[in-house]
Amino acid sequence: MSQNIGGGSRKKQTILIILLFVFMLVALWLRSLPAAYLVRDGVTVVIGSDTWYTLRQIEAMAAHYPLYSWFDPMTAYPTGKEIGWGPLFPFIAATACVLTGATARPDFIYVAAWVPPLLGAAMVPVIYLLGRQLESWKTGIIAAGLIPFVSLAFYYRSVFGFVDHHVSEVLFSTLFCLCSITALGYASGLSFPSPDSAVLRNAFLLSAAAGVAYLLGLLNAPTMVLFALIAGAFTVLQFVREHGEGRHGEYLLLVNGVAFGIPALYMLLFGVKTNVLSFTTYSVAHPIAYLMLIAATAALYALSRVLTGKTWEYPAAIGALGIGSIVLLGVVNPVLSGMFWQNLTTFFGTVHETSLIREMEPWNAALAWTSLNYGLILLVGGLGVLGYRTLKSTRPESLFVLVWSALILVAAVQHIRYEYYLSAVAALLAALVIAAAVEYGGRETVGYLRGFGGGKKRTEPLKKGSKKKVPAKKTHPGKMAAFIVVIVLAAAFVVTSAGNDITLGSHAESTAIVSNEWQETLTWLGTHTPDPGVNVLGVYEKETFQYPEQAYGVMAWWDFGHWITYLAGRIPNTNPFQDNVIGPGGAATFFMATTEDEAEDAVGVAGSRYIITDGRTMTGKFATIASWINPGAGMRPYARGFLPPNAARTEGQKIAWVYDAPYYHTMAIRLQILDGSMTEPSDAYCIAYDNITLATRGYPQIRQVFRGPLDEIREKAEVYTLSAPAGQGAVVLSDSPTLPLDTVPALGHYRLIYESSADVATSIKVFEHVPGAVVKGEGVVELPLVTNSGRAFTYRQQSMNGTFVLPYATESENGGVRATGPYRIAGTDTTFTATDEAVLSG
């Protein structure tokens, strides 16, 4: 690698430096656009969900700089959370906060919000050097000009306000690839078995740089292990190529040994943080994998030596050795073998738990086009150019980038979260095809356009003093067409991507997930509920930490866990890391419970004192919550889907979902919609249907709909079914979350203490779990209540075995909800009161 940035004259170097600086400014400007919309009255609103947890980590790190807490008791109650990702991004942001003198929370957020745009701009010189090392300075400068715009997924994760480690994942993984191909390109020129000592030293240092870059990526997130897999796949293929050329690839042993020896040594000395054997955490699986990669490299080298001169036997032997190693590992250590396959599935496959997470869904054509638009075509073209050059040359750099591109593309297709990793690959491959088009037909096209513009036909003298002229070279329309098509695609790519980036950046406020309602609710929660007794910014060790007696959990769906920690200073049971979603004390288990006894069991295991529901989530995400309990069932058995009347069999018509009885008995609906009060049925629907479309479209088709009182509707459905021809029938359902199909009992241990608005369909509600005051009596008891939002409703409960278990006090407020009278047994003059002490003591 030459000592200057672009080679050639100093003037060219100066121009390249200026261009890189301009591209960095463009990248930074684009990524700073959300600042105008996210900073309001000196308060910065961040984007995304996990960003709120990262802000917590940054605050804690700045408070105990530079200590990093690998265990957090402020989430995932009652176990706490072992942190499975690295300290590098919080360290960078906390360092920025310390250097700028940030002390108050608004200052912390504002400073941290600038870190992703700065790291995004740092991609410009890295991608330039990568393109230059792979091909030429022209490829490098084109890639550097593209990376500020590509892709929408990467842009979103590197804008002002997206305070999370995704941007640094891309930066440090790309830096590792740059250092790797530089080391490989340099080391491949070593003369073995007696290399020059100075050259060997430089090869060692370049390999060490790759190792340090890998370690930085690993300290950012354990998903960096994906790039060890890329290096391993490249190593196998490159050994085959080297052996086919009559060489043994000694330099591969040098590069891999040094590059992966560094993270292996670091992990063994300082980095193992958990006893769980997994690549998704900092476990001993990482150094094992790196040492296995080094050992495999040595085995491939030794095998090449043994099979010198035997061309086809070598790849056959590698295949046999690979299969044998897999079988042997499965026999000797099935746990380690299972972990390897499980983590391969995490990157390149699909499992039920991750399929319910948005960022782990498969990448589809629509998402791909939205993110990369015309760059998709350039990406495919770049793959073709790179594949052709890889076949024509044994340069290790080309094959490494080809393997990198292919595996990242497969990972992105399987899970959209890896789409932002694709940004560096997309910019590089697009630059390759653009540079190739310029080289192939650029000069001819420019020359032709000059002539077309009125210039004279250029002729060249045979030699100085000669009168004989040589006519200009014949134009090649194919070359010109290829050049023009690629340049038009490149221009469309940049213009479309820039427009998309500007649009997204200018509407960043709409992607700031925390609404004013949620902020107000969690501020109320933090000031009106008991302190759980855990220092929010404390640094803790898992082995020595114990929750104090006053600690408790807050049950909410996992989307809201980080907000509860950061904005309320309370401990959620679950969080967007999906801790405690299923299982005996899981959030899905609780919200899908259909009896209060089941809910009590879940709350008992979870240690929840407060429950938060959100109307948009409890109804809009009901099928998702249900799927955690019964994978693949979706809305069934809680609702039934029908095709609308007269819908054609092949029509892509929306399915009409109508609620069935079990829907109303789930805790999600009983709390959010029914306020925990006994609710009796009134009107219902009789839906007459025809199964003619069942086989072709999966849903029956509605023939007729009748509405009326429940008893009449049931009778109508029964009569219709008895007289209906084969394939037809009728069913009783409800179209409203507030109209159950049978009596839904009251909840005796849950009282509403706050709601964000009077609209039960959208309001955020906070319930307190209480033992309930036990009162003897028969019949139905009623209590008039008024919430903090001014909504009046009546809590009703049917006695069970001559006993009421009452959650509301009448002599004092229940948080922000107050009784406007005593309890009264319906139809009688019997009234009584309940003190808060009685409610809380049972």
C-alpha positions in Angstrom: 0.0 0.0 0.0 1.5 3.3 -1.0 2.3 6.1 1.5 0.0 8.7 0.1 -3.8 8.8 -0.1 -4.2 8.4 -3.8 -0.8 8.0 -5.4 0.4 10.3 -8.2 1.0 14.0 -8.0 0.6 16.1 -4.9 -2.2 18.1 -6.7 -4.2 14.9 -7.2 -3.7 14.0 -3.5 -4.9 17.5 -2.5 -8.0 17.2 -4.7 -8.8 13.7 -3.3 -8.4 15.0 0.3 -10.7 18.0 -0.5 -13.3 15.6 -2.0 -13.2 13.3 1.0 -13.7 16.2 3.3 -16.6 17.4 1.2 -18.2 14.0 1.2 -17.8 13.8 5.0 -19.5 17.2 5.4 -22.4 16.0 3.1 -22.7 12.8 5.2 -22.7 14.9 8.4 -25.2 17.4 7.1 -27.6 14.8 5.9 -27.5 13.0 9.3 -27.9 16.3 11.2 -31.3 17.1 9.6 -33.3 15.5 12.5 -31.8 17.9 15.0 -34.1 20.7 13.8 -37.1 18.5 14.7 -36.0 16.5 17.7 -34.6 19.3 19.8 -37.6 21.1 21.4 -37.2 23.7 24.1 -33.8 22.4 24.9 -34.9 18.8 25.2 -33.8 16.2 22.7 -36.1 13.4 21.7 -34.3 10.3 20.6 -35.3 7.8 17.9 -36.0 4.1 18.3 -36.6 1.9 21.2 -33.2 0.5 22.3 -31.8 4.0 22.2 -33.4 4.7 25.5 -31.5 1.9 27.1 -28.3 3.1 25.5 -28.9 6.5 27.0 -29.2 4.9 30.4 -25.8 3.1 29.8 -24.2 6.4 28.7 -25.4 8.2 31.8 -24.3 5.4 34.1 -20.9 5.2 32.4 -20.4 8.9 32.6 -21.3 8.8 36.3 -18.7 6.2 37.0 -16.3 6.9 34.1 -15.0 4.7 32.5 -16.6 1.8 34.3 -19.2 -0.3 32.5 -21.9 -2.3 34.2 -22.2 -5.9 32.8 -25.3 -6.5 35.0 -28.3 -4.3 35.3 -31.0 -4.8 38.0 -33.1 -1.9 36.6 -34.7 -4.1 34.0 -35.9 -7.7 33.6 -37.2 -7.9 37.2 -36.9 -10.2 39.2 -33.7 -11.6 37.8 -32.0 -8.5 36.4 -30.2 -8.4 33.1 -26.8 -9.7 32.1 -25.6 -7.2 29.4 -24.7 -9.1 26.3 -23.2 -6.4 24.1 -20.1 -4.3 24.5 -19.1 -1.0 26.1 -17.5 0.7 23.1 -20.4 2.8 21.8 -21.5 3.9 25.3 -17.8 4.6 26.0 -17.4 6.8 22.9 -20.6 8.7 23.8 -19.8 8.9 27.5 -16.4 10.3 26.7 -18.0 12.9 24.5 -20.2 13.8 27.4 -17.3 14.1 29.8 -15.2 16.1 27.4 -18.1 18.6 26.7 -18.9 18.9 30.4 -22.4 17.5 30.1 -24.0 17.0 33.5 -27.8 17.3 33.2 -29.9 14.7 31.4 -30.9 17.0 28.5 -27.2 17.8 27.9 -26.3 14.1 28.0 -29.0 13.3 25.4 -28.0 16.1 23.1 -24.3 15.3 23.1 -24.9 11.6 22.7 -27.3 12.3 19.8 -24.4 13.7 17.8 -22.2 10.6 18.0 -24.0 8.5 15.3 -23.7 11.3 12.6 -20.0 11.7 13.4 -19.4 7.9 13.1 -21.5 7.9 9.9 -19.3 10.6 8.4 -16.2 8.5 9.5 -17.3 5.9 7.0 -16.2 8.1 4.1 -12.4 7.7 4.5 -12.8 4.1 5.5 -14.8 3.2 2.4 -12.4 5.2 0.2 -9.4 3.3 1.5 -11.3 0.0 1.0 -12.1 0.8 -2.6 -8.6 1.9 -3.3 -7.1 -1.2 -1.8 -9.5 -3.4 -3.6 -9.3 -1.8 -7.0 -8.0 1.8 -7.5 -8.3 5.3 -6.2 -11.1 5.9 -8.7 -13.2 3.1 -7.2 -12.4 4.4 -3.7 -13.5 8.0 -4.4 -16.7 6.8 -6.1 -17.5 4.6 -3.1 -16.7 7.5 -0.8 -19.1 9.7 -2.7 -21.9 7.1 -2.5 -21.6 6.1 1.2 -23.2 9.4 2.5 -26.5 8.4 0.8 -26.6 4.6 1.0 -28.7 3.0 2.3 -31.9 4.2 3.9 -31.5 1.6 6.7 -27.9 2.7 7.4 -28.9 6.4 7.2 -31.6 5.9 9.7 -29.3 4.2 12.2 -26.7 7.0 11.8 -28.8 10.1 12.1 -28.9 12.6 14.9 -31.0 11.0 17.7 -30.5 7.3 16.9 -28.3 6.7 19.9 -27.4 3.1 19.5 -24.4 0.9 18.4 -25.7 0.0 14.9 -23.6 2.7 13.2 -20.5 1.6 15.0 -21.2 -2.0 14.0 -20.9 -0.9 10.4 -17.9 1.3 10.9 -15.8 -1.2 12.8 -16.7 -4.2 10.7 -15.9 -2.2 7.6 -12.6 -1.2 9.2 -11.8 -4.8 9.9 -12.5 -5.7 6.3 -10.2 -2.9 5.1 -7.4 -4.0 7.5 -7.9 -7.6 6.5 -7.6 -7.1 2.7 -4.7 -4.8 3.2 -2.9 -7.4 5.3 -3.8 -10.2 2.9 -2.7 -8.2 -0.2 0.6 -7.3 1.4 1.3 -10.7 3.0 0.5 -12.6 -0.2 3.6 -11.1 -1.7 5.8 -12.7 0.9 8.5 -15.0 -0.4 8.4 -18.3 1.6 10.1 -20.1 3.1 12.6 -17.3 3.6 10.7 -14.0 3.6 12.4 -10.7 4.0 12.4 -9.7 7.6 11.2 -6.2 7.1 8.4 -7.3 4.8 7.5 -10.0 7.3 7.4 -7.4 10.1 5.1 -5.2 8.1 2.8 -8.1 7.2 2.7 -8.9 11.0 1.8 -5.3 11.8 -0.9 -5.1 9.2 -2.4 -8.4 10.5 -2.3 -7.0 14.0 -4.2 -4.0 12.8 -6.9 -6.3 11.5 -7.0 -8.0 14.8 -7.3 -4.7 16.7 -10.1 -3.6 14.3 -11.9 -6.9 14.9 -11.5 -6.5 18.6 -13.0 -3.0 18.5 -15.9 -4.4 16.6 -16.3 -7.2 19.1 -16.2 -4.7 22.0 -19.0 -2.9 20.3 -21.3 -6.0 19.8 -20.7 -9.8 19.8 -22.4 -10.0 16.4 -18.9 -9.2 15.1 -18.4 -12.9 15.1 -20.2 -12.9 11.8 -17.0 -11.4 10.3 -15.0 -14.3 11.7 -17.3 -16.6 9.8 -16.7 -14.5 6.7 -12.9 -14.7 7.2 -13.2 -18.5 7.7 -15.2 -19.0 4.6 -12.8 -16.9 2.6 -9.8 -18.8 4.1 -11.2 -22.2 2.8 -11.8 -20.9 -0.7 -8.5 -19.0 -0.9 -6.5 -22.1 0.2 -8.2 -24.1 -2.6 -7.2 -21.3 -5.1 -3.6 -21.2 -3.8 -3.3 -24.9 -3.9 -4.6 -25.0 -7.5 -1.8 -22.5 -8.4 0.9 -24.7 -6.9 1.2 -22.6 -3.7 0.4 -23.4 -0.1 -0.9 -20.1 1.3 1.5 -19.6 4.2 0.5 -16.0 4.4 -3.1 -17.0 5.3 -1.7 -18.8 8.4 0.2 -15.6 9.3 -2.7 -13.2 8.8 -5.4 -15.4 10.5 -3.0 -16.4 13.3 -2.3 -12.8 14.3 -5.6 -11.2 13.4 -7.7 -13.7 15.4 -5.1 -14.4 18.0 -5.5 -10.9 19.4 -9.3 -11.1 20.1 -8.9 -14.7 21.3 -6.2 -13.7 23.8 -8.2 -10.6 24.9 -11.3 -12.6 25.5 -9.5 -15.3 27.5 -7.8 -12.7 29.7 -10.5 -10.0 30.1 -13.5 -10.6 27.9 -15.6 -13.6 29.1 -18.5 -12.1 31.0 -21.1 -14.9 31.1 -21.3 -18.7 31.6 -23.8 -19.1 28.8 -22.2 -20.7 25.8 -23.3 -18.4 23.0 -22.0 -16.1 20.3 -24.7 -13.5 21.1 -23.0 -12.8 24.5 -19.4 -12.4 25.7 -19.0 -16.1 26.5 -16.1 -18.5 26.1 -17.6 -19.5 22.7 -15.8 -16.5 21.2 -12.2 -17.4 22.0 -13.0 -21.1 21.2 -14.3 -20.0 17.7 -11.2 -17.9 17.1 -8.8 -20.5 18.2 -10.7 -23.1 16.1 -10.4 -20.7 13.1 -6.6 -20.5 13.6 -6.4 -24.3 14.0 -8.4 -24.8 10.9 -6.1 -22.5 9.0 -3.1 -24.5 10.2 -4.8 -27.8 9.2 -5.6 -26.4 5.7 -2.0 -25.4 5.3 -0.7 -28.7 6.5 -3.1 -30.6 4.2 -2.0 -28.5 1.2 1.6 -29.5 2.0 0.8 -33.1 2.2 -1.2 -33.1 -1.1 1.3 -31.0 -3.0 0.8 -31.5 -6.8 -2.7 -33.1 -6.3 -5.2 -30.6 -7.6 -8.6 -32.1 -7.1 -7.7 -34.3 -4.1 -7.2 -31.2 -2.0 -10.8 -29.7 -2.1 -12.2 -33.3 -1.8 -10.0 -33.8 1.3 -11.2 -30.4 2.7 -14.9 -31.5 2.3 -14.2 -34.8 4.0 -12.3 -33.1 6.8 -15.1 -30.6 7.3 -17.8 -33.2 7.4 -15.7 -35.4 9.7 -15.0 -32.4 12.1 -18.8 -31.6 12.3 -19.7 -35.2 13.1 -16.8 -35.5 15.6 -17.7 -32.2 17.4 -21.4 -33.4 17.6 -20.3 -36.6 19.2 -17.5 -35.2 21.5 -19.3 -32.0 22.6 -22.9 -31.9 21.5 -23.5 -28.7 23.5 -20.8 -26.8 21.6 -22.0 -28.3 18.3 -25.6 -27.3 19.0 -24.5 -23.8 19.9 -22.7 -23.4 16.6 -25.7 -24.5 14.6 -28.1 -22.4 16.7 -26.1 -19.3 16.1 -25.8 -20.1 12.4 -29.6 -20.2 12.4 -29.6 -16.8 14.2 -27.7 -15.2 11.3 -29.0 -17.2 8.3 -32.2 -18.9 9.4 -35.5 -18.2 11.2 -36.8 -19.3 14.6 -40.2 -18.5 16.1 -39.0 -16.2 18.9 -37.0 -13.9 16.6 -39.7 -13.9 13.8 -42.0 -12.0 16.1 -39.4 -9.2 16.3 -39.6 -6.6 13.6 -35.9 -6.3 12.8 -35.6 -10.1 12.6 -38.2 -10.4 9.9 -37.1 -11.4 6.3 -36.0 -8.8 3.9 -38.4 -8.5 1.0 -38.4 -6.8 -2.4 -40.4 -3.8 -1.3 -38.1 -3.1 1.7 -35.0 -3.7 -0.4 -36.1 -1.2 -3.1 -37.1 1.4 -0.4 -33.7 1.2 1.1 -31.4 0.8 -1.9 -33.6 1.7 -4.9 -31.5 1.8 -8.1 -28.5 0.8 -6.0 -29.9 -2.8 -6.1 -29.2 -2.9 -9.8 -25.7 -1.5 -9.3 -25.1 -4.0 -6.5 -25.9 -6.9 -8.7 -23.7 -5.4 -11.5 -20.9 -4.9 -9.0 -21.2 -8.5 -7.9 -20.8 -9.5 -11.5 -17.7 -7.3 -12.0 -16.2 -8.5 -8.7 -17.0 -12.2 -9.5 -15.4 -11.9 -13.0 -12.2 -10.3 -11.6 -12.0 -12.8 -8.8 -12.1 -15.6 -11.4 -9.4 -13.9 -13.5 -7.1 -13.2 -10.7 -5.8 -14.9 -7.5 -5.7 -11.7 -5.6 -7.0 -12.5 -2.1 -8.6 -9.0 -1.8 -11.2 -9.7 -4.5 -12.3 -13.1 -3.1 -12.5 -11.7 0.5 -14.8 -8.9 -0.6 -16.9 -11.3 -2.7 -17.4 -13.7 0.3 -18.1 -10.7 2.5 -20.7 -9.4 0.1 -22.4 -12.7 -0.5 -22.7 -13.7 3.2 -23.9 -10.2 4.3 -26.5 -10.3 1.5 -27.8 -13.7 2.6 -28.0 -12.5 6.2 -29.9 -9.4 5.2 -32.4 -11.4 3.1 -33.0 -13.6 6.2 -33.2 -10.7 8.7 -33.7 -7.0 7.9 -31.6 -5.9 10.8 -28.5 -6.9 8.8 -29.6 -4.6 6.0 -27.6 -1.8 7.5 -24.4 -4.0 7.3 -25.1 -4.1 3.5 -24.5 -0.3 3.2 -20.7 -0.6 2.9 -21.0 -3.5 0.5 -23.6 -1.7 -1.6 -21.4 1.4 -1.9 -18.3 -0.6 -2.8 -20.0 -2.8 -5.4 -21.8 0.2 -7.0 -18.4 2.0 -7.2 -16.9 -1.1 -8.8 -19.4 -1.2 -11.6 -19.4 2.6 -12.1 -15.6 2.6 -12.3 -15.6 -0.3 -14.7 -18.2 1.5 -16.9 -16.0 4.6 -16.9 -13.0 2.5 -17.9 -15.0 0.5 -20.5 -16.8 3.3 -22.3 -16.2 6.6 -20.6 -13.5 8.0 -22.9 -15.2 7.0 -26.1 -18.5 8.5 -24.9 -16.9 11.8 -23.9 -15.0 11.9 -27.2 -18.1 11.2 -29.2 -20.1 13.9 -27.3 -17.3 16.4 -28.0 -17.5 15.6 -31.7 -21.3 15.7 -31.7 -21.1 19.1 -30.1 -19.5 20.6 -33.2 -15.8 19.9 -32.6 -13.6 18.7 -35.4 -12.9 15.1 -36.0 -9.7 14.4 -34.1 -6.8 13.0 -36.1 -3.4 12.0 -35.0 -0.1 12.5 -36.9 1.8 9.3 -37.5 4.9 11.0 -36.2 6.3 14.5 -35.8 6.7 16.2 -39.2 4.6 13.6 -41.0 1.7 14.8 -43.2 -0.1 11.6 -43.1 -3.1 11.6 -40.7 -4.6 8.7 -38.9 -8.4 8.8 -38.6 -10.0 8.8 -35.2 -10.8 5.5 -33.7 -14.2 3.9 -34.6 -16.8 4.4 -31.9 -18.4 1.4 -30.2 -22.1 1.9 -29.5 -22.2 -1.0 -27.1 -19.5 0.5 -24.9 -21.1 3.9 -25.0 -24.5 2.4 -24.2 -23.1 0.4 -21.2 -21.4 3.6 -19.9 -24.5 5.7 -20.3 -26.8 3.1 -18.6 -24.5 2.8 -15.6 -24.1 6.6 -15.2 -27.8 7.1 -15.4 -28.4 4.4 -12.8 -25.7 5.9 -10.6 -27.3 9.4 -10.9 -30.8 8.0 -10.2 -29.4 6.1 -7.2 -27.8 9.2 -5.7 -30.7 11.5 -6.4 -33.3 9.0 -5.2 -31.3 8.1 -2.1 -30.6 11.7 -1.2 -34.3 12.5 -1.6 -35.3 9.6 0.6 -32.7 10.5 3.2 -33.8 14.2 3.3 -37.4 13.1 3.6 -36.7 10.7 6.4 -34.4 13.2 8.2 -37.0 16.0 7.9 -39.7 13.8 9.3 -37.6 12.3 12.1 -40.1 13.5 14.7 -42.6 10.9 13.5 -40.1 8.2 14.2 -39.5 9.3 17.8 -41.5 6.5 19.4 -42.2 8.0 22.8 -45.4 10.0 22.7 -46.3 12.9 25.0 -48.8 10.5 26.5 -46.2 8.0 27.4 -43.8 10.6 28.8 -46.5 12.1 31.0 -47.6 8.6 32.1 -44.1 7.5 33.1 -43.4 10.8 34.7 -46.5 10.3 36.9 -45.4 6.7 37.6 -42.0 7.8 38.7 -43.4 10.4 41.1 -46.4 8.6 42.5 -45.1 5.1 43.1 -42.7 3.8 45.8 -39.0 3.9 45.2 -37.9 0.3 44.4 -34.7 0.8 46.4 -32.2 0.4 43.5 -29.8 3.2 42.5 -30.6 3.9 38.9 -27.1 4.8 38.0 -25.4 2.3 40.2 -22.7 -0.2 38.9 -23.5 -3.8 40.1 -22.1 -7.3 40.0 -24.5 -10.1 39.3 -22.8 -12.4 41.8 -23.2 -10.0 44.8 -26.4 -8.1 43.9 -29.7 -8.8 45.8 -32.9 -6.9 45.4 -34.0 -5.0 48.5 -37.3 -6.0 50.1 -39.2 -3.0 48.7 -38.2 -3.8 45.1 -41.0 -4.7 42.6 -41.6 -5.1 38.9 -43.8 -3.2 36.5 -45.6 -5.4 34.1 -46.1 -4.0 30.5 -45.6 -5.3 27.0 -42.0 -5.5 26.1 -42.1 -2.5 23.7 -42.2 -0.2 26.7 -39.6 -1.7 29.0 -36.7 0.8 28.3 -39.0 3.8 28.7 -40.1 2.5 32.1 -36.4 2.2 33.2 -35.2 5.5 31.8 -38.2 7.8 32.1 -39.8 6.5 35.3 -36.8 5.0 37.1 -38.8 1.9 37.7 -38.0 -1.8 36.9 -39.9 -3.4 34.1 -40.5 -7.2 34.0 -39.7 -7.3 30.3 -38.1 -5.1 27.8 -37.3 -4.9 24.0 -34.5 -7.4 24.6 -37.5 -9.8 25.0 -36.5 -10.9 28.6 -39.4 -12.5 30.4 -41.9 -12.4 27.6 -43.0 -16.0 27.9 -42.7 -18.5 30.7 -44.5 -18.6 34.1 -44.0 -14.9 34.8 -43.9 -13.7 31.3 -45.7 -10.6 30.0 -47.4 -12.6 27.2 -48.4 -15.2 29.8 -50.0 -12.5 31.9 -51.8 -10.6 29.2 -53.2 -13.7 27.6 -54.4 -15.2 30.8 -58.1 -15.8 30.7 -58.8 -16.2 34.4 -57.7 -14.1 37.3 -56.1 -17.1 39.0 -53.8 -17.5 36.0 -53.0 -13.8 36.0 -52.2 -14.0 39.7 -49.8 -16.9 39.2 -47.9 -14.9 36.5 -47.8 -11.7 38.6 -46.6 -13.7 41.6 -43.7 -15.1 39.7 -42.9 -11.8 38.1 -43.1 -9.8 41.3 -45.2 -7.1 39.6 -46.8 -4.4 41.7 -48.0 -2.2 38.8 -49.4 -3.1 35.3 -49.4 -0.7 32.4 -51.6 -1.3 29.4 -51.8 0.7 26.2 -54.9 0.8 24.0 -53.1 0.8 20.7 -50.9 -2.1 21.8 -53.5 -4.3 23.6 -55.8 -4.2 20.5 -53.5 -3.4 17.6 -50.8 -5.9 18.6 -53.2 -8.4 20.2 -52.4 -11.1 17.5 -48.6 -10.6 18.1 -49.0 -11.0 21.9 -51.1 -14.1 21.4 -48.5 -15.6 19.0 -45.9 -15.7 21.8 -48.2 -18.1 23.6 -49.5 -20.0 20.7 -47.1 -19.7 17.7 -48.8 -19.4 14.4 -52.3 -19.1 15.8 -52.5 -15.3 15.6 -56.0 -14.1 16.4 -57.4 -17.6 16.7 -59.2 -18.6 18.9 -59.9 -15.0 19.9 -61.5 -14.0 16.6 -62.6 -15.4 13.3 -61.7 -14.1 9.9 -64.2 -13.9 7.0 -64.1 -12.7 3.4 -66.5 -9.8 2.9 -69.7 -10.5 0.9 -69.4 -10.8 -2.9 -65.5 -10.9 -2.7 -64.0 -12.7 -5.7 -62.0 -15.8 -5.0 -58.8 -14.3 -6.3 -59.3 -10.8 -4.9 -56.7 -9.5 -2.5 -59.5 -8.3 -0.3 -58.9 -7.5 3.4 -60.1 -10.1 5.8 -62.8 -9.1 8.3 -61.9 -10.2 11.8 -64.8 -10.5 14.3 -64.3 -11.2 18.0 -65.1 -14.5 19.7 -65.8 -15.0 23.4 -62.3 -15.9 24.6 -61.0 -12.5 23.4 -62.9 -10.7 26.2 -61.6 -12.9 29.0 -57.9 -12.1 28.3 -56.2 -9.8 30.9 -55.2 -7.5 28.0 -58.9 -6.7 27.2 -60.3 -7.0 30.7 -57.9 -4.3 32.0 -57.5 -1.9 29.0 -61.1 -2.0 27.7 -63.3 -3.3 30.5 -61.4 -1.5 33.4 -61.3 -4.8 35.4 -65.1 -4.5 35.9 -67.7 -7.2 35.4 -69.2 -6.7 32.0 -72.3 -8.4 30.7 -73.3 -9.0 27.1 -75.8 -7.0 25.2 -75.9 -7.0 21.4 -74.1 -9.4 19.1 -73.8 -10.4 15.5 -75.1 -13.5 13.7 -72.8 -14.1 10.8 -74.1 -16.5 8.1 -71.2 -17.8 6.1 -70.4 -20.0 3.1 -67.3 -22.3 3.1 -67.0 -22.1 -0.7 -63.8 -20.0 -0.4 -62.3 -21.9 2.5 -60.1 -24.3 0.4 -58.8 -21.6 -2.0 -58.4 -18.6 0.3 -58.4 -20.0 3.8 -61.5 -18.1 5.0 -65.2 -18.6 4.7 -67.3 -15.9 3.0 -70.0 -13.8 4.7 -73.4 -14.3 3.2 -75.6 -12.3 5.7 -75.2 -10.4 8.9 -77.8 -10.0 11.6 -77.5 -7.8 14.8 -79.6 -7.8 17.9 -79.8 -8.8 21.5 -77.6 -11.8 22.3 -80.4 -14.3 23.1 -82.2 -13.5 19.8 -79.0 -13.7 17.8 -78.1 -17.1 19.3 -81.5 -18.4 18.4 -81.3 -17.0 14.8 -77.8 -18.6 14.4 -79.1 -22.0 15.6 -82.1 -21.9 13.3 -80.0 -20.8 10.3 -77.5 -23.5 10.8 -80.1 -26.3 11.1 -81.7 -25.2 7.8 -78.6 -24.3 5.9 -77.3 -26.5 3.1 -74.0 -28.3 3.4 -71.0 -25.9 3.5 -72.9 -23.1 5.1 -73.5 -22.1 8.7 -73.9 -19.3 11.2 -71.9 -18.2 14.2 -72.4 -15.6 17.0 -69.6 -13.1 17.3 -69.1 -9.5 18.3 -67.5 -6.6 16.3 -66.7 -4.4 19.3 -64.0 -4.9 22.0 -66.5 -3.5 24.5 -69.3 -5.9 23.8 -68.5 -9.4 25.1 -70.5 -12.5 24.2 -70.9 -13.7 27.8 -70.4 -12.3 31.3 -66.8 -11.3 32.0 -66.2 -11.5 35.7 -64.6 -8.5 37.6 -61.0 -8.5 38.7 -60.6 -8.3 42.4 -56.8 -7.6 42.6 -56.3 -4.9 40.1 -57.3 -1.2 40.5 -56.9 1.5 37.9 -54.8 4.4 39.4 -54.0 6.5 36.3 -55.0 6.9 32.6 -53.6 9.2 30.0 -57.0 10.1 28.5 -60.7 9.2 28.6 -60.5 7.2 25.4 -60.2 3.5 26.5 -59.3 2.5 22.9 -56.1 4.6 22.9 -55.4 5.5 26.5 -52.4 4.4 28.5 -53.5 2.9 31.8 -51.7 2.1 35.0 -53.1 -0.5 37.4 -51.9 -1.4 40.8 -51.9 -5.0 41.9 -53.5 -5.3 45.4 -54.6 -8.0 47.8 -58.1 -6.4 47.9 -60.5 -5.8 50.8 -62.4 -9.0 51.6 -66.1 -8.3 52.4 -68.9 -10.8 53.0 -72.0 -10.4 50.9 -74.2 -11.6 48.1 -75.2 -10.2 44.7 -73.5 -7.5 42.6 -71.6 -4.7 44.2 -71.2 -1.3 42.4 -68.8 1.6 43.0 -68.9 4.9 41.1 -65.4 6.1 40.2 -63.9 9.1 38.4 -60.4 8.9 36.9 -57.7 11.5 36.7 -58.8 12.3 33.1 -62.3 13.0 34.4 -63.9 9.9 33.0 -66.6 8.4 35.1 -67.3 4.7 35.2 -68.8 2.2 37.6 -66.9 -0.8 38.9 -69.1 -3.8 39.3 -68.4 -7.2 40.8 -70.4 -10.4 41.4 -69.8 -12.1 44.7 -68.2 -15.5 44.7 -69.1 -18.0 47.5 -70.7 -15.1 49.5 -67.5 -13.0 49.3 -66.4 -9.8 47.5 -62.7 -9.1 46.9 -62.6 -5.3 46.3 -59.6 -3.4 44.9 -60.7 0.2 45.4 -60.7 2.3 48.6 -63.6 4.6 49.2 -62.2 6.8 51.9 -59.1 7.9 50.0 -57.9 8.2 46.4 -56.6 5.2 44.5 -53.7 7.0 42.9 -55.4 9.4 40.5 -58.7 7.6 40.7 -61.3 8.4 43.4 -64.6 6.9 44.4 -67.6 9.3 44.4 -69.6 7.2 46.8 -69.6 4.0 48.8 -69.9 0.5 47.5 -73.6 -0.4 47.0 -75.1 -3.9 46.4 -77.2 -3.5 43.3 -81.0 -3.5 43.9 -80.6 -2.9 47.6 -79.9 0.0 50.0 -76.9 -1.9 51.4 -73.7 0.2 51.3 -70.3 -0.1 52.8 -66.9 1.5 52.6 -63.3 0.2 52.2 -60.2 1.8 53.5 -56.9 1.8 51.6 -55.4 -0.1 54.5 -58.0 -2.9 54.0 -57.4 -3.0 50.2 -53.6 -3.2 50.6 -53.7 -5.7 53.5 -56.4 -8.0 52.1 
